[in-house]
Every structure is written in C-alpha cells, then in structure tokens.
Amino acid sequence: MQFYPFILSLHIVFSGVWLVNLLVELYFKKSINASVGKSSETSLVSLYLKFVNIVGIIGAAGILVTGILMVVLNPGYQFFQFTANHWLTTKQIVMVVILILLFWKLIPTAKKLRLEIAKDLSSPIDDKSGLRTNLKKLYSLNFQMNILVVINFLMAITRIFYS
C-alpha cells in the first residue's frame, strides 16, 4: 500500500496527458482546416496523426496500467463490483467502451488516413477527397473518445460527492 500514492499520482499525470490531447487537437483542427488546398495540408495531417498516436498511447496505456494497479493495491476497490463503488464500476465500463472504440474504429481509421497520405505524397493528382473523408471520420471518433475521457475525469474528481 506504500506505493499507492505514487501510482495515484501517475494516474493523475496520465489523465492530464490524455486531456492535453483534447486541447491540442482543437489547435490541430483549426490549423488543418486553414490549410485546406495548400501544400502544408498533408504534412499537418501527418503531424496530427503522430501527435494523437503518441499522446494517445501514453495516456491510454498509463491510465489503464495505473488504474489496474490502483484496483489491485486498494482493498476497497474491485473490478466491476456493482454492489459498492458505483463510480468506479461506471469508470471501468466507460474505459472498456473507450478501448473498444479505440481498437475497433479509431486505429483502423487512422491507418486508412496514413495510407491516403502516402498515396497523396506519391501521386501528382491533387484529389484529397479520401484523405478529407477519413480525416472527418477521425475527428468524429476522437471527439467521441474525448467526451468519454472527460466523463471519466469528471467522475474521478467528483466521486467524493456520491461515494
């Protein structure tokens, strides 16, 4: 139990990393939308993909690992225990939904977008309709995930009111 405060601190840091993704994504969307039709559009989309990928991996993996460790180390917590700690059970269910959305929808869409970028760089034809379609889909999926992340964050910081 002596490592618990350290694990909790890491959990909070990883949560912050994941929330930074939400804020920086707004800047990327604005920059990408301003560069539509310009030569910098493809490189901005590529940078956006790299950023979201790195920050997403750090945030999601960190939250997942530290969350599991917190449940294992704290005798008052259990996995999907519906009779106590309803806030924790809800957070765990939301996290499962986030992971399903991530692996089933977001990663395949990001891969399609990367293929469109590679095709765009190797082709002299300036038809970016596939790139923009997949980018809009990625925006939508990231928005959905960010809403779920914010919900989980709000449940964590307000849990003392309904525990």
Salt bridges, closest charged atoms under 4 A:
GLU41 OE1 - LYS128 NZ 3.43
GLU41 OE1 - ARG132 NH2 2.85
GLU116 OE2 - LYS119 NZ 3.44
ASP120 OD2 - LYS128 NZ 3.87
